[in-house]
């Protein structure tokens, strides 16, 4: 019996694979159209049998398609391994069919995964990404926006909701933005409104957003043993603010390893905290991992409806969560400097090692804000929320809120019951936020320290701004002033828009909500879920701007410009 020539068989394989891909795309579009037609809700009872039959037909098609694809592949095992998402989708489809549940949601997830992978392999996409790598600001904005849109699509699926109905596009967009921007503001309770699938999606978005999408991608490349191109190295150097591309690659490796180590240690510590109340169960393990990642990334998402109010007297949990928040907020360059100096001191290498100026500024400013914030919270809230607590709980609650206000978003007291003077103090702490190169938001501790020293220099009539025996470059001072001014203008515009969109909400609570969003903190007085769609869109825009950074956002929109080659004569202007 004659066999077909090899080139003819290859042509048949290509045509068949392409036809199946086109059919997949048409089915995904058709299913999406049906879902949108029912507004993500259940179909009428009369149409349920028909839709169930179509659902089972879809499952049969998927099985047949998978068999055909594997049979046509030249290296079947390698092909099956490369289509790992098919195996996961197949298991989910069979489980859903056996339980009498709809399978189309998993088909959409699998179709989306296949589409993204095919898109990533396209030549024009690679060329576009290559161009973007040469412009870090638009690349950073685009990567975060892409992650948000992907998260929105996944969270809008009914399989992400415990109600088996979609949470809606706006709520999904808000939740995805809050997760990617590691904010923690929620319109739905994470622990009860989302299924395990939805919670895992949120956790993955938190991890991506906490480390930065491009940093995370570069870390995966390096850990897989793949090299980073020269343009990618330059972009990482710019995004991580390192002196060379080599140092940027070294920092990326350090970020990946430190993140895994700290989150694993935090998960172990939290497991024993949760096991004391929940028992040594799988749920306790999952809860420990979820909250460890959320705390280290300064996200503030919690599986408990009241955050950690029930654990406000638990010393181990309070210290573990606050340590994770502080470590994540200090910034990876500072952490690496501390570890390097500590190692040299321990081994006695060379002359006495010294910390970098940025490390000293970050540690000093962070300590002042944490201690000062805790003291003010304790004194002002003693007649209110801290009154019914035991003395030890008061100290722990004050310390916890001072730390978590620095962009983390967890709470052990009811923020809605906190008095207005304390809300003002918390807003200041949220506005300052964490430190550069970390997982938090805000204008950063270094910016606050530079502006404070600039004010001192003006009072003392000193021409330069000095920190720890070093002179701060004037370009850095101008950048700090621009950042704070732009942030203040952004919050002012948002306040006007938010109060117009939400006339029934108290002004102080709206301002607190928007500062919390901009600082990517996630603390709320309880009005987030009550916001209108317009209010939610304003808040999510603030979360995005706060995580990306106002200056980076402006650079991506307007470009960084070029230094002027001329200088105008000086003039005299009265100030103050």
VOSE-655333 format. One line per 5 residues: number of its first residue (from 0); their letters; for each residue y, z, x of C-alpha. Coordinates in steps of 0.02 Angstrom, whole numbers, plus 50000, padded with zeros to 5 digits. Each point is the difference from the previous one (the first is absolute). Layout:
BEGIN
NUM) A) Y/Z/X; ... .
***
This chain:
BEGIN
0) XXXXX) 50000/50000/50000; 50169/49948/50071; 50134/50131/50027; 50188/49978/49986; 50098/49975/50164 .
5) XXXXX) 50082/50157/50070; 50176/49932/49973; 49960/49962/49818; 49932/50176/49974; 50157/50073/50078 .
10) XXXXX) 50105/49893/49883; 49900/50061/49850; 50023/50181/50056; 50189/49978/50019; 50020/49913/49832 .
15) XXXXX) 49893/50128/49909; 50088/50148/50081; 50170/49925/49959; 49947/49966/49819; 49941/50180/49981 .
20) XXXXX) 50164/50064/50072; 50100/49894/49879; 49892/50060/49856; 50026/50180/50058; 50187/49973/49999 .
25) XXXXX) 49997/49924/49826; 49896/50145/49934; 50117/50128/50078; 50150/49913/49920; 49910/49989/49833 .
30) XXXXX) 49950/50183/50003; 50176/50048/50051; 50069/49900/49854; 49883/50086/49877; 50046/50171/50070 .
35) XXXXX) 50187/49964/49988; 49973/49936/49824; 49935/50170/49948; 50134/50087/50106; 49864/50085/50104 .
40) XXXXX) 49940/50087/49841; 49835/49991/49906; 49959/49848/49894; 49983/50015/49810; 49831/50064/49939 .
45) XXXXX) 49956/49832/49922; 50015/49913/50168; 49905/50131/50101; 49825/49918/49982; 50069/49830/50056 .
50) XXXXX) 50090/50075/50149; 49845/50100/50047; 49897/49839/49999; 50128/49915/50110; 49999/50152/50113 .
55) XXXXX) 49811/49988/50024; 50016/49813/50028; 50127/50037/50135; 49877/50118/50083; 49864/49867/49994 .
60) XXXXX) 50119/49873/50078; 50045/50119/50139; 49816/50031/50041; 49961/49813/49999; 50153/49961/50106 .
65) XXXXX) 49956/50132/50128; 49822/49935/50016; 50061/49820/50020; 50129/50048/50132; 49872/50096/50103 .
70) XXXXX) 49871/49862/49983; 50123/49866/50059; 50062/50100/50149; 49937/49946/50171; 49986/50180/50061 .
75) XXXXX) 49960/50095/49843; 50002/50178/50068; 50164/49972/50090; 50075/49918/49846; 49944/50143/49887 .
80) XXXXX) 50076/50126/50123; 50165/49905/50001; 50003/50008/49809; 49981/50188/49995; 50118/50011/49852 .
85) XXXXX) 49873/49897/49900; 49868/50133/50028; 50117/50139/49945; 50055/49902/49847; 49819/49958/49956 .
90) XXXXX) 49950/50184/50005; 50149/50046/49891; 49964/49859/49878; 49819/50052/49979; 50048/50182/49978 .
95) XXXXX) 50130/49954/49869; 49880/49886/49906; 49864/50132/49999; 50121/50127/49929; 50065/49884/49865 .
100) XXXXX) 50172/49986/50080; 50105/49846/50032; 49969/49908/50163; 50151/49884/50005; 50107/50130/50090 .
105) XXXXX) 49885/49998/50151; 49996/49810/49995; 50191/50000/50013; 49993/50121/50147; 49871/49893/50088 .
110) XXXXX) 50098/49841/49962; 50157/50079/50068; 49912/50055/50160; 49925/49828/50026; 50169/49919/49968 .
115) XXXXX) 50090/50114/50124; 49870/49970/50135; 50008/49811/49973; 50190/50009/50001; 50000/50098/50162 .
120) XXXXX) 49893/49866/50082; 50112/49856/49946; 50091/49913/50140; 50172/49998/49918; 49987/50187/49966 .
125) XXXXX) 49960/50034/50183; 50149/49894/50053; 50114/50092/49879; 49939/50170/50060; 50024/49942/50179 .
130) XXXXX) 50182/49961/49963; 50025/50166/49912; 49931/50095/50151; 50154/49938/50094; 50113/50083/49870 .
135) XXXXX) 49941/50181/49978; 50120/50051/49860; 49946/49867/49872; 49820/50024/50055; 50009/50187/49967 .
140) XXXXX) 50081/49976/49828; 49876/49862/49954; 49847/50100/50053; 50051/50150/49896; 50043/49890/49850 .
145) XXXXX) 49832/49911/50015; 49905/50164/50005; 50095/50061/49847; 49961/49842/49901; 49816/50009/50046 .
150) XXXXX) 49993/50184/49952; 50087/49961/49836; 49871/49867/49957; 49856/50120/50035; 50075/50151/49912 .
155) XXXXX) 50041/49896/49845; 49816/49963/49973; 49911/50105/49867; 49869/50055/50129; 50139/50100/50085 .
160) XXXXX) 50039/50099/49842; 49897/50139/49922; 50052/49937/49828; 49912/49833/50037; 50165/49916/49957 .
165) XXXXX) 50132/49939/50120; 50140/50120/50042; 50122/49854/49986; 50087/49894/50131; 50154/50111/50018 .
170) XXXXX) 49898/50160/50021; 49883/49912/50122; 50148/49932/50099; 50081/50172/50004; 49839/50085/50058 .
175) XXXXX) 49964/49868/50132; 50178/50010/50067; 49992/50189/50006; 49835/49993/50095; 50049/49865/50126 .
180) XXXXX) 50169/50082/50028; 49909/50169/50016; 50115/50080/49873; 49889/50089/49873; 50103/49978/49843 .
185) XXXXX) 49880/49962/49858; 50012/49949/49819; 49816/50041/49971; 49894/50144/50063; 49901/49935/50148 .
190) XXXXX) 49851/50114/49973; 49973/49967/49814; 50079/49832/49959; 49911/49899/50135; 49817/49966/50031 .
195) XXXXX) 49919/50018/50170; 50040/49816/50029; 50183/50028/49960; 50010/50155/50109; 49920/49910/50148 .
200) XXXXX) 50125/49857/49980; 50142/50127/50002; 49926/50085/50153; 49985/49834/50092; 50180/49957/49958 .
205) XXXXX) 50056/50170/50063; 49911/49973/50166; 50072/49826/50018; 50175/50055/49956; 49995/50157/50106 .
210) XXXXX) 49956/49911/50160; 50094/49839/49958; 49907/49842/49951; 50032/49909/50163; 49958/50152/50106 .
215) XXXXX) 49840/50023/49901; 49954/49816/50020; 50035/50004/50188; 49895/50157/50016; 49853/49916/49913 .
220) XXXXX) 50016/49851/50117; 50002/50109/50156; 49857/50113/49943; 49896/49845/49961; 50027/49941/50180 .
225) XXXXX) 50112/49854/49954; 50158/49960/50097; 50176/49999/49927; 50106/49847/50035; 50161/50007/50099 .
230) XXXXX) 50109/49976/49845; 49907/50139/49909; 50024/50113/50149; 50188/49967/50000; 50009/50035/49813 .
235) XXXXX) 49905/50163/50020; 50116/50047/50143; 50149/49975/49885; 49924/50090/49850; 49939/50149/50102 .
240) XXXXX) 50158/50003/50108; 49906/49996/50165; 50061/49937/50169; 49863/49869/50020; 49863/49913/49902 .
245) XXXXX) 49869/50088/50107; 50068/50171/49952; 50001/49945/49818; 49815/49954/50009; 49961/50166/50083 .
250) XXXXX) 50095/50091/49863; 49905/49905/49865; 49834/50056/50073; 50065/50178/50010; 50057/49993/49818 .
255) XXXXX) 49830/49940/49940; 49899/50130/50097; 50119/50144/49963; 50003/49958/49814; 49810/50001/49989 .
260) XXXXX) 49988/50163/50098; 50135/50094/49905; 49946/49942/49828; 49818/50042/50038; 50046/50174/50063 .
265) XXXXX) 50112/50027/49849; 49862/49944/49882; 49877/50124/50077; 50124/50143/49985; 50045/49955/49820 .
270) XXXXX) 49817/49985/49952; 49972/50184/50036; 50160/50041/49904; 49944/49903/49846; 49817/50052/50014 .
275) XXXXX) 50050/50181/49975; 50051/49958/49822; 49909/49838/49959; 49838/50030/50094; 49920/49899/50140 .
280) XXXXX) 49996/49839/49901; 50033/49815/50028; 50157/50020/49896; 50064/50130/50124; 49968/49878/50143 .
285) XXXXX) 50090/49860/49910; 50146/50112/49954; 50015/50059/50180; 50004/49822/50069; 50124/49941/49868 .
290) XXXXX) 50123/50143/50027; 49983/49993/50190; 50051/49816/50002; 50136/50031/49871; 50072/50147/50099 .
295) XXXXX) 49995/49917/50171; 50081/49843/49931; 50131/50110/49914; 49953/49918/49834; 49991/50149/49882 .
300) XXXXX) 49868/49925/49884; 49885/50135/49933; 49843/50000/49893; 50061/50160/49918; 50124/49987/49857 .
305) XXXXX) 50105/50146/50064; 49983/49953/50183; 49957/50160/50098; 50078/50128/49884; 49829/50081/49976 .
310) XXXXX) 49984/50017/50190; 50172/50071/50037; 49924/50162/50065; 49861/49915/50100; 50050/50020/50183 .
315) XXXXX) 49875/49874/50068; 50050/49860/49882; 50187/50031/50023; 49988/49996/50189; 49884/49849/50002 .
320) XXXXX) 50107/49894/49884; 50164/50047/50084; 49927/49966/50173; 49942/49827/49945; 50172/49965/49927 .
325) XXXXX) 50091/50058/50157; 49886/49903/50118; 50017/49842/49895; 50188/50020/49987; 50039/50034/50184 .
330) XXXXX) 49969/49819/50048; 49863/49925/50108; 50111/49976/50154; 50040/50186/49997; 49818/50047/49978 .
335) XXXXX) 49948/49889/50145; 50136/50075/50110; 49940/50177/49958; 49819/49956/50039; 50043/49909/50162 .
340) XXXXX) 50110/50142/50065; 49871/50129/49949; 49864/49905/50091; 50103/49984/50159; 50044/50184/49999 .
345) XXXXX) 49818/50046/49976; 49941/49887/50142; 50148/50037/50113; 50039/49816/50028; 50157/49964/50102 .
350) XXXXX) 50164/50087/49971; 50033/50109/49850; 49995/49882/49848; 50142/50003/49875; 50010/49953/49819 .
355) XXXXX) 50102/49849/49949; 50170/50032/49923; 49942/49931/49832; 49856/50124/49999; 50118/50146/50032 .
360) XXXXX) 50119/49941/49864; 49860/49976/49873; 49918/50169/50035; 50164/50095/49998; 50069/49918/49843 .
365) XXXXX) 49834/50015/49908; 49986/50185/50043; 50179/50034/49942; 49974/49908/49835; 49831/50081/49964 .
370) XXXXX) 50054/50178/50039; 50172/49979/49922; 49931/49917/49845; 49868/50135/49975; 50128/50139/50021 .
375) XXXXX) 50124/49923/49877; 49862/49963/49874; 49938/50180/50011; 50172/50077/49977; 50058/49887/49858 .
380) XXXXX) 49836/49994/49904; 49954/50184/50015; 50079/50039/49830; 49913/49850/49920; 49834/49916/50040 .
385) XXXXX) 49955/50115/50147; 50032/50159/49900; 49827/50020/49918; 49908/49964/50164; 49932/50122/50127 .
390) XXXXX) 50100/50019/50163; 49875/49897/50099; 50000/49861/49871; 50189/49994/50002; 50003/49968/50187 .
395) XXXXX) 49862/49869/49989; 50082/49912/49852; 50170/49994/50087; 49925/49934/50161; 49892/49874/49907 .
400) XXXXX) 50146/49930/49899; 50111/49988/50154; 49866/49898/50091; 49945/49892/49854; 50180/49955/49957 .
405) XXXXX) 50004/49904/50164; 49923/49847/49911; 49829/50070/49952; 50020/50040/49815; 49869/50134/49970 .
410) XXXXX) 50055/50160/49916; 49938/50177/49971; 50141/50048/49880; 50059/49914/49841; 50144/49890/50059 .
415) XXXXX) 50061/49981/49820; 50033/50189/49998; 50097/50002/50164; 50185/50039/49984; 50134/49869/50029 .
420) XXXXX) 50069/50073/50165; 49825/49990/50073; 49980/49822/49937; 50157/49955/50099; 49925/50077/50159 .
425) XXXXX) 49836/49908/49969; 50094/49836/49977; 50083/50023/50170; 49831/50030/50082; 49927/49849/49911 .
430) XXXXX) 50147/49892/50054; 49972/50046/50183; 49812/49976/49986; 49877/49983/50144; 50016/49929/50176 .
435) XXXXX) 49998/49821/50068; 49830/49923/50028; 49916/50118/49877; 49930/49980/49825; 50150/50070/49907 .
440) XXXXX) 50166/49932/49936; 50181/50056/49993; 50139/49965/50123; 49894/50092/50132; 50029/50159/50099 .
445) XXXXX) 50068/49908/50152; 50136/49917/49895; 50053/50168/49929; 50003/50077/50174; 50104/49858/50073 .
450) XXXXX) 50129/50009/49861; 50010/50189/50015; 50030/49986/50187; 50128/49862/49970; 50094/50120/49887 .
455) XXXXX) 49992/50136/50133; 50064/49878/50131; 50148/49957/49887; 50041/50185/49978; 49987/50030/50188 .
460) XXXXX) 50096/49840/50041; 49860/49935/50109; 49992/49810/50019; 49809/49991/49999; 49860/50067/49889 .
465) XXXXX) 49876/50102/50102; 49827/50068/49962; 49900/50107/50121; 50101/49945/50150; 49992/49815/49957 .
470) XXXXX) 50134/49884/49931; 49958/49909/49838; 50043/49813/50009; 50142/49948/49886; 49891/49864/49923 .
475) XXXXX) 49880/50137/49941; 50146/50099/49926; 50063/49845/49908; 49826/49967/49935; 49986/50179/49937 .
480) XXXXX) 50168/49989/49912; 49951/49834/49922; 49833/50070/49940; 50077/50154/49917; 50143/49900/49923 .
485) XXXXX) 49883/49867/49932; 49880/50133/49933; 50143/50092/49913; 50064/49839/49921; 49825/49955/49943 .
490) XXXXX) 49977/50170/49918; 50172/49987/49919; 49959/49830/49925; 49829/50063/49945; 50080/50153/49917 .
495) XXXXX) 50115/49888/49898; 49855/49887/49948; 49880/50144/49965; 50121/50101/49894; 50040/49842/49902 .
500) XXXXX) 49816/49963/49970; 49956/50182/49960; 50146/50074/49900; 49890/50136/49923; 49940/50074/50164 .
505) XXXXX) 50099/50139/50088; 50109/49938/50143; 49936/50126/50128; 49819/49954/49966; 50036/49814/50014 .
510) XXXXX) 50089/50024/50166; 49857/50108/50064; 49876/49866/49947; 50092/49861/50089; 50024/50099/50162 .
515) XXXXX) 49815/50044/49994; 49959/49815/49981; 50116/49944/50140; 49933/50134/50118; 49822/49950/49950 .
520) XXXXX) 49968/50182/49957; 49924/49999/49826; 50065/50165/49935; 50053/49991/49819; 50072/50111/49866 .
525) XXXXX) 49878/49922/49878; 50100/49852/49933; 49909/49858/50089; 49879/49960/49859; 50142/50007/49872 .
530) XXXXX) 50103/49865/50087; 50023/49832/49916; 49936/49842/50081; 50176/49967/50067; 50007/50175/50074 .
535) XXXXX) 49829/49979/50080; 50053/49836/50080; 50156/50082/50073; 49896/50143/50071; 49869/49883/50075 .
540) XXXXX) 50139/49897/50080; 50064/50159/50082; 49824/50044/50060; 49983/49828/50079; 50171/50008/50083 .
545) XXXXX) 49968/50177/50062; 49832/49956/50079; 50057/49837/50079; 50167/50072/50052; 50170/49938/49937 .
550) XXXXX) 50045/49921/50167; 49835/49907/50015; 50018/49941/49821; 50175/49934/50036; 49942/49916/50161 .
555) XXXXX) 49860/49912/49905; 50124/49936/49870; 50151/49959/50108; 49929/49986/50175; 50045/50107/50150 .
560) XXXXX) 50143/49890/50059; 50052/49969/50180; 50110/50105/50115; 50181/49941/50006; 50062/49925/50163 .
565) XXXXX) 50178/50056/49974; 50096/50162/49971; 50162/50029/49904; 50140/50112/50067; 49994/50184/49954 .
570) XXXXX) 50105/50068/49858; 50047/50171/49932; 49944/50058/49826; 50029/50173/49929; 49841/50092/49945 .
575) X) 49987/50157/49893 .
***
